[in-house]
Amino acid sequence: MAARFLAPNQATNTRRGRALRLARLLPLAAACLLWICLPISGWALAGEIISTNSVGPMARVVTVCNPEATDVFRPRPAIVRTMVERGITNLTGKASLREAWRSLVSTQDIIGIKVFSVPGPNSGTRPAVVSAVVEGLLAAGIPPKNIILWDKQSTDLRLAGFFDLAARYGIRAAGSAQAGYDDKTFYDTALLGNLLWGDHEFGKKAPGVGRKSFVSKLVSQEITKIINITPLLNHNLAGVSGNLYTLAIGSVDNLVRFESEASRMATAIPEIYALPALSDKVVLNIVDALICQYEGEDRGLLHYSVMLNEIRFSRDPVALDVLSLQELERQRQTAGAPTAKSTADLYSNAALLELGINDLKRIQVDTVQ
């Protein structure tokens, strides 16, 4: 599927551009090479992503574990706060919490804390984890007016408790869809969308209408740094409602065209995430792995969930996502649930665009108890 990025006044990463051109010019050759290499390197459990090339830079993930972090699927805020503090200081290598946060953001930044609120407070991003992040930023001297909790729809944020959380700390909660869309920053592909009410071009009649997914003004014009906090939650097409998927779908409109087929999503999600208005602003990715839900997608189904009591931190969104895929499949096998369909293409495409590392052999996991 041909696609191009249009974001005026923003330079496209040269290496990403070369990778994307290669992906478009040589898809058949790449497929043939993969077919040849698979018997040599072996294959992984369904849900795992193992590259045929294990030579290259490493991704680093810090996993903080505490078996007391939840009680009957409810987070314990004080313990969660300590886990977040330990994760940030260990990831950044800074001696104090203030130094750790200030190495990622400044007091001049407008910091957007991206959550996934659709499944609600039990199966989506948990407010206890977000509260710990907000408290850390405030302790580091970030003005409350410079912190925004956001997701696509303000209604989902409200139902998940994030407007109440924002009011408690004197910060802002906002839906990216309600902020409107930026005419000049968008993702463009030949696949026409069936536009819905709320999409930027809904109701318009002109050649090319429906080709573009516009980036929210909240993301392109207000937020300067993004902290992405995602749950460890199954997604039937993307594999996991993780860092790549939730940031991409939360930032743009005209998405229905990609949601019917895994192959469409595998192309669109990495390319949307790679827009400079999104990926260049992400400074930290956090996986709320206090609870792992291996079935149910955007519905809260605690009977398909396991308390892991972990929080994972990395600058690499792809590495976190493939570790989440591995964990989800491990829990399915333990529960005797059906194996998920492979979603390897999405994360291979993300690695090709240099968004992160998809090879489990090149991910260093440092565990903090």
C-alpha positions as CSV (number, residue, x, y, z in Angstrom):
1,M,0.0,0.0,0.0
2,A,1.6,3.2,-1.1
3,A,1.6,6.0,1.4
4,R,3.4,9.3,2.0
5,F,3.9,11.6,5.0
6,L,3.0,15.3,4.6
7,A,4.0,17.5,7.6
8,P,5.1,20.9,6.3
9,N,8.0,22.6,8.2
10,Q,9.1,19.3,9.7
11,A,12.0,17.4,8.3
12,T,11.5,13.7,7.6
13,N,14.1,11.5,9.2
14,T,16.5,10.5,6.4
15,R,17.0,6.9,7.6
16,R,13.2,6.4,7.9
17,G,12.8,7.8,4.4
18,R,15.3,5.4,3.0
19,A,13.7,2.5,4.8
20,L,10.2,3.4,3.6
21,R,11.4,3.7,0.0
22,L,13.0,0.3,0.3
23,A,9.8,-1.2,1.7
24,R,7.8,0.1,-1.2
25,L,10.3,-0.8,-4.0
26,L,11.2,-4.3,-2.8
27,P,8.2,-6.0,-1.1
28,L,8.5,-9.2,-3.1
29,A,12.2,-9.5,-2.5
30,A,11.8,-9.0,1.2
31,A,9.1,-11.6,1.3
32,C,11.3,-14.1,-0.6
33,L,14.3,-13.4,1.7
34,L,12.1,-14.0,4.8
35,W,10.8,-17.3,3.4
36,I,14.4,-18.4,2.7
37,C,15.6,-17.4,6.1
38,L,12.9,-18.9,8.3
39,P,13.9,-22.5,8.1
40,I,17.4,-21.5,9.1
41,S,16.7,-19.2,12.0
42,G,13.6,-21.1,13.3
43,W,10.2,-19.6,14.2
44,A,8.8,-18.4,17.5
45,L,5.7,-19.0,19.5
46,A,2.7,-17.3,17.9
47,G,2.7,-13.7,19.1
48,E,6.5,-13.5,19.4
49,I,8.5,-11.4,16.9
50,I,12.0,-12.8,16.1
51,S,14.0,-11.1,13.4
52,T,16.3,-13.1,11.2
53,N,19.0,-10.5,11.9
54,S,20.1,-10.4,15.5
55,V,23.0,-8.1,14.9
56,G,22.6,-4.4,15.6
57,P,21.7,-1.9,18.4
58,M,20.0,-3.1,21.6
59,A,16.8,-1.8,23.1
60,R,16.6,-1.4,26.9
61,V,13.5,-2.1,29.0
62,V,13.3,-1.7,32.8
63,T,10.7,-3.9,34.4
64,V,9.7,-3.1,38.0
65,C,8.0,-5.9,39.9
66,N,6.2,-5.9,43.2
67,P,3.9,-8.8,44.1
68,E,2.0,-6.5,46.5
69,A,1.1,-3.9,43.8
70,T,-2.5,-5.1,43.4
71,D,-5.1,-6.5,45.7
72,V,-7.9,-8.5,43.9
73,F,-7.2,-6.6,40.6
74,R,-7.1,-3.2,42.4
75,P,-3.8,-1.2,42.3
76,R,-2.3,-0.1,45.6
77,P,-1.4,3.6,44.9
78,A,1.5,3.9,47.3
79,I,3.2,0.8,46.0
80,V,2.6,1.8,42.4
81,R,4.1,5.3,43.1
82,T,7.3,3.7,44.4
83,M,7.4,1.3,41.4
84,V,7.2,4.3,39.0
85,E,9.9,6.2,40.8
86,R,12.2,3.2,40.7
87,G,11.5,2.6,37.0
88,I,12.2,6.2,36.0
89,T,15.4,6.5,38.0
90,N,16.7,3.1,36.7
91,L,15.9,3.8,33.1
92,T,17.5,7.3,33.1
93,G,20.4,6.4,35.4
94,K,19.8,9.4,37.5
95,A,20.2,9.5,41.3
96,S,17.1,11.5,42.1
97,L,13.5,11.5,40.8
98,R,13.8,15.2,39.9
99,E,16.9,14.6,37.8
100,A,15.3,11.6,36.1
101,W,12.2,13.5,35.0
102,R,14.1,16.6,34.0
103,S,16.3,14.5,31.8
104,L,13.2,13.7,29.8
105,V,11.2,16.9,29.9
106,S,11.8,20.6,30.7
107,T,9.6,23.1,32.6
108,Q,8.9,24.8,29.2
109,D,7.5,21.7,27.6
110,I,3.8,21.0,27.2
111,I,3.7,17.4,28.3
112,G,0.9,15.1,26.9
113,I,0.4,12.0,29.0
114,K,-1.3,9.6,26.5
115,V,-3.6,7.0,28.1
116,F,-5.8,4.3,26.7
117,S,-9.2,4.9,28.3
118,V,-11.7,3.1,26.2
119,P,-11.7,-0.2,28.2
120,G,-12.2,1.8,31.5
121,P,-10.1,2.1,34.7
122,N,-9.8,-1.7,35.3
123,S,-8.6,-2.9,31.9
124,G,-7.3,0.3,30.3
125,T,-4.5,2.5,31.5
126,R,-5.0,2.6,35.3
127,P,-5.3,5.9,37.0
128,A,-3.0,4.8,39.8
129,V,-0.1,4.6,37.3
130,V,-1.0,7.9,35.8
131,S,-1.2,9.6,39.2
132,A,2.3,8.4,40.0
133,V,3.7,9.9,36.8
134,V,1.9,13.2,37.4
135,E,3.2,13.4,40.9
136,G,6.7,12.8,39.7
137,L,6.4,15.5,37.1
138,L,5.0,18.0,39.6
139,A,7.8,17.1,42.1
140,A,10.3,17.8,39.3
141,G,9.0,21.3,39.0
142,I,6.8,21.0,35.9
143,P,3.9,23.5,36.2
144,P,0.5,21.9,36.4
145,K,-0.7,24.0,33.5
146,N,1.9,22.3,31.3
147,I,0.5,18.8,31.8
148,I,-2.3,17.3,29.7
149,L,-3.9,13.9,30.2
150,W,-5.3,12.9,26.8
151,D,-6.9,10.2,24.7
152,K,-9.0,10.4,21.5
153,Q,-12.5,11.0,23.1
154,S,-13.1,13.1,26.2
155,T,-16.1,10.9,27.1
156,D,-13.9,7.9,27.5
157,L,-11.5,9.9,29.6
158,R,-14.3,11.0,31.8
159,L,-15.8,7.5,32.3
160,A,-12.4,6.1,33.1
161,G,-11.9,8.7,35.9
162,F,-9.2,10.9,34.2
163,F,-11.1,14.2,34.4
164,D,-11.5,13.7,38.2
165,L,-7.7,12.8,38.4
166,A,-6.9,16.0,36.4
167,A,-9.0,18.1,38.7
168,R,-7.3,16.7,41.7
169,Y,-3.8,17.8,40.5
170,G,-4.9,21.0,38.8
171,I,-3.9,19.7,35.4
172,R,-5.9,19.4,32.1
173,A,-7.7,16.5,30.5
174,A,-8.5,16.7,26.8
175,G,-9.9,14.6,23.9
176,S,-7.8,14.9,20.8
177,A,-10.9,14.6,18.6
178,Q,-12.6,17.5,20.4
179,A,-9.5,19.7,19.8
180,G,-10.0,19.5,16.0
181,Y,-7.7,18.5,13.3
182,D,-4.7,20.2,11.6
183,D,-5.1,20.9,7.8
184,K,-1.4,20.8,7.3
185,T,-0.3,17.7,9.1
186,F,-1.7,14.3,7.9
187,Y,-1.1,10.8,6.7
188,D,-2.0,10.2,3.1
189,T,-2.6,6.9,1.4
190,A,-4.5,5.8,-1.7
191,L,-7.0,3.8,0.3
192,L,-10.2,5.9,0.5
193,G,-12.0,6.0,3.8
194,N,-15.7,5.8,4.5
195,L,-15.8,9.1,6.4
196,L,-17.8,9.3,9.6
197,W,-19.2,12.3,11.5
198,G,-16.3,13.9,13.4
199,D,-13.7,13.1,10.7
200,H,-12.1,16.3,9.4
201,E,-13.4,15.9,5.8
202,F,-16.8,14.5,6.6
203,G,-19.4,15.9,4.2
204,K,-16.9,17.2,1.7
205,K,-17.1,16.4,-2.0
206,A,-13.9,16.8,-3.9
207,P,-11.3,14.6,-5.6
208,G,-9.1,12.9,-3.1
209,V,-11.4,13.4,-0.1
210,G,-11.0,10.4,2.2
211,R,-7.3,9.8,1.4
212,K,-6.0,11.6,4.4
213,S,-5.9,11.0,8.2
214,F,-5.4,14.4,9.8
215,V,-3.4,14.8,13.0
216,S,-5.2,16.4,16.0
217,K,-4.3,20.0,16.7
218,L,-3.7,18.9,20.3
219,V,-0.8,16.8,19.2
220,S,0.6,18.9,16.3
221,Q,0.2,22.4,17.8
222,E,0.1,22.1,21.6
223,I,1.9,19.1,23.0
224,T,5.7,19.2,22.7
225,K,6.6,16.0,24.6
226,I,4.6,12.8,24.9
227,I,4.6,10.2,27.6
228,N,2.7,7.1,26.4
229,I,1.1,4.9,29.1
230,T,-0.6,1.7,27.8
231,P,-2.2,-1.3,29.4
232,L,-1.1,-4.9,28.7
233,L,-4.3,-5.7,26.8
234,N,-5.0,-7.9,23.8
235,H,-6.0,-6.4,20.5
236,N,-7.3,-8.8,17.8
237,L,-5.7,-7.1,14.8
238,A,-2.7,-5.2,16.3
239,G,-1.9,-8.0,18.8
240,V,-1.7,-5.6,21.7
241,S,-3.3,-2.3,22.6
242,G,0.2,-1.0,23.0
243,N,2.4,1.9,22.3
244,L,2.3,2.0,18.5
245,Y,-1.4,1.2,18.1
246,T,-2.9,3.5,20.9
247,L,-0.8,6.5,20.0
248,A,-1.6,6.2,16.3
249,I,-5.3,5.8,16.7
250,G,-5.6,8.4,19.3
251,S,-3.9,11.1,17.2
252,V,-5.6,11.0,13.8
253,D,-9.1,10.7,12.2
254,N,-10.4,8.6,9.3
255,L,-9.3,5.3,10.8
256,V,-12.2,2.9,9.8
257,R,-10.5,2.2,6.5
258,F,-7.6,0.4,8.3
259,E,-9.6,-1.5,10.9
260,S,-11.2,-4.2,8.8
261,E,-8.0,-6.1,7.9
262,A,-4.8,-6.9,9.8
263,S,-2.7,-6.2,6.6
264,R,-4.0,-2.7,6.4
265,M,-3.4,-2.0,10.0
266,A,0.1,-3.5,9.8
267,T,1.0,-0.9,7.2
268,A,-0.9,2.2,8.5
269,I,-0.2,2.0,12.2
270,P,3.7,2.2,11.9
271,E,3.5,4.8,9.2
272,I,1.1,7.0,11.2
273,Y,3.3,6.7,14.3
274,A,6.3,7.6,12.2
275,L,4.9,11.1,11.4
276,P,7.3,13.6,13.0
277,A,4.3,15.2,14.8
278,L,3.9,12.0,16.8
279,S,7.1,9.9,17.0
280,D,9.5,12.8,17.4
281,K,7.7,14.0,20.5
282,V,7.7,10.6,22.4
283,V,10.2,10.7,25.2
284,L,9.0,7.8,27.4
285,N,6.8,4.6,27.0
286,I,5.3,2.9,30.0
287,V,3.4,-0.4,29.9
288,D,1.0,-0.8,32.8
289,A,1.4,-4.5,33.3
290,L,-0.1,-4.6,36.7
291,I,-2.8,-6.7,35.1
292,C,-2.5,-8.7,31.8
293,Q,-5.8,-9.2,29.9
294,Y,-5.2,-11.7,27.1
295,E,-8.7,-11.7,25.7
296,G,-11.4,-9.1,25.2
297,E,-9.7,-6.2,23.3
298,D,-11.4,-2.9,24.4
299,R,-13.8,-4.6,26.9
300,G,-12.8,-5.1,30.5
301,L,-12.9,-8.9,31.1
302,L,-11.2,-9.6,34.3
303,H,-11.9,-13.4,34.1
304,Y,-9.5,-13.3,31.1
305,S,-6.9,-11.4,33.2
306,V,-3.9,-12.2,35.3
307,M,-2.2,-10.0,38.0
308,L,1.4,-9.6,36.9
309,N,2.2,-6.7,39.2
310,E,4.7,-5.2,36.8
311,I,5.3,-1.8,35.2
312,R,7.7,-1.6,32.2
313,F,9.6,1.4,31.0
314,S,11.5,2.1,27.8
315,R,12.3,4.7,25.2
316,D,11.7,2.0,22.6
317,P,7.9,1.5,21.9
318,V,8.5,-1.5,19.6
319,A,10.5,-3.4,22.1
320,L,7.8,-2.9,24.8
321,D,5.1,-4.0,22.3
322,V,6.8,-7.2,21.3
323,L,7.5,-8.1,24.9
324,S,3.8,-7.6,25.5
325,L,2.9,-9.9,22.6
326,Q,5.1,-12.5,24.1
327,E,3.5,-12.1,27.6
328,L,0.0,-12.3,26.2
329,E,0.7,-15.5,24.3
330,R,2.4,-17.0,27.4
331,Q,-0.8,-16.3,29.5
332,R,-3.0,-17.8,26.7
333,Q,-1.0,-21.0,26.8
334,T,-1.2,-21.1,30.6
335,A,-5.0,-20.7,30.5
336,G,-5.5,-23.1,27.6
337,A,-6.9,-20.2,25.4
338,P,-6.6,-20.2,21.6
339,T,-3.4,-18.9,20.1
340,A,-3.7,-15.5,18.6
341,K,-3.2,-14.9,14.9
342,S,0.3,-13.6,14.0
343,T,0.7,-9.8,14.0
344,A,4.4,-9.9,13.1
345,D,4.1,-7.7,10.1
346,L,3.0,-4.6,12.0
347,Y,6.1,-4.8,14.3
348,S,8.5,-5.7,11.4
349,N,7.2,-2.7,9.5
350,A,7.8,-0.5,12.6
351,A,11.4,-1.8,12.9
352,L,11.9,-1.1,9.2
353,L,10.9,2.5,9.8
354,E,13.4,2.6,12.6
355,L,10.8,3.2,15.3
356,G,12.4,0.5,17.5
357,I,13.7,-3.0,17.9
358,N,11.4,-6.0,17.2
359,D,14.0,-8.7,17.7
360,L,13.6,-10.3,21.2
361,K,17.3,-11.2,21.1
362,R,18.2,-7.6,20.9
363,I,16.1,-6.4,23.9
364,Q,17.8,-6.1,27.2
365,V,15.4,-6.4,30.1
366,D,16.6,-5.2,33.5
367,T,14.3,-6.4,36.3
368,V,14.0,-4.3,39.4
369,Q,12.4,-5.9,42.5
